[in-house]
Amino acid sequence: MAPNLHFGKTRITTTFIAMASVVRYIIQNPVVAGLCKHWKDWPYTYLAEEIPGLSDV
């Protein structure tokens, strides 16, 4: 990821997008490993529905 040289909303948005990418990667690990068909089927994963932009994962 390119360094963030801006401040304010751009920095917050960039940080949120980076965080969302990491969360998506982590919750998909059991699926990629073949342990379940959907991340919601894995009993050790929890994702708060209140997190905007991640409900479509």
MARMAR-512965 format. One line per field, with one value per residue (C-alpha): residue number from 1; x, y, z. Coordinates in Angstrom, 2 decimals, always signed. Each point is the difference from the previous one (the first is absolute). Layout:
N
i = NUM  ...
u = X  ...
v = Y  ...
w = Z  ...
# end
This chain:
57
i = 1  2  3  4  5  6  7  8  9  10  11  12  13  14  15  16  17  18  19  20  21  22  23  24  25  26  27  28  29  30  31  32  33  34  35  36  37  38  39  40  41  42  43  44  45  46  47  48  49  50  51  52  53  54  55  56  57
u = +0.00  +1.30  +0.84  -2.79  +1.13  -3.38  -1.81  -3.63  -2.68  +2.36  +2.22  -2.95  -1.51  +3.30  +0.48  -3.52  +0.46  +3.26  -1.64  -2.95  +2.41  +1.74  -3.33  -1.21  +3.25  -0.19  -3.64  +0.50  +2.86  -2.21  -1.79  +3.23  +1.29  -3.11  -1.22  -3.39  -1.94  -0.71  +1.82  -3.21  +0.02  +3.32  -0.86  +3.05  -0.64  -2.08  -0.49  -2.17  -2.70  +0.41  +3.28  -0.87  +1.28  +0.60  -3.53  +0.53  +2.98
v = +0.00  +3.44  +2.30  +2.37  +3.59  +1.60  +0.84  +0.18  -2.05  -1.45  -1.49  -1.44  -1.46  -1.55  -1.48  -1.44  -1.55  -1.59  -1.33  -1.37  -1.84  -1.63  -1.01  -1.52  -1.96  -1.34  -1.08  -1.79  -2.16  -2.94  +0.07  -0.04  -2.83  -2.03  -0.10  +1.53  +1.25  +3.52  +2.01  +0.28  -3.80  +0.11  -0.02  +2.01  +3.06  +2.99  +3.15  +2.79  +0.87  +3.65  +0.26  +1.85  -1.43  -3.49  -1.37  -1.20  -2.21
w = +0.00  -0.87  +2.89  +0.93  -0.43  +0.58  +3.21  +1.01  -1.73  -2.59  +2.68  +1.92  -3.17  -1.06  +3.47  +0.01  -3.44  +1.13  +3.16  -1.98  -2.31  +2.96  +1.57  -3.28  -0.31  +3.55  -0.05  -3.32  +1.35  +1.13  -3.36  -1.99  +2.19  -0.82  +3.60  -0.84  -3.01  +1.31  +2.64  +2.03  +0.37  +1.90  +3.74  +1.07  -2.16  +0.99  -2.01  +1.37  -2.48  +0.91  -1.89  -3.21  -3.25  +1.33  -0.11  -3.58  +0.92
# end
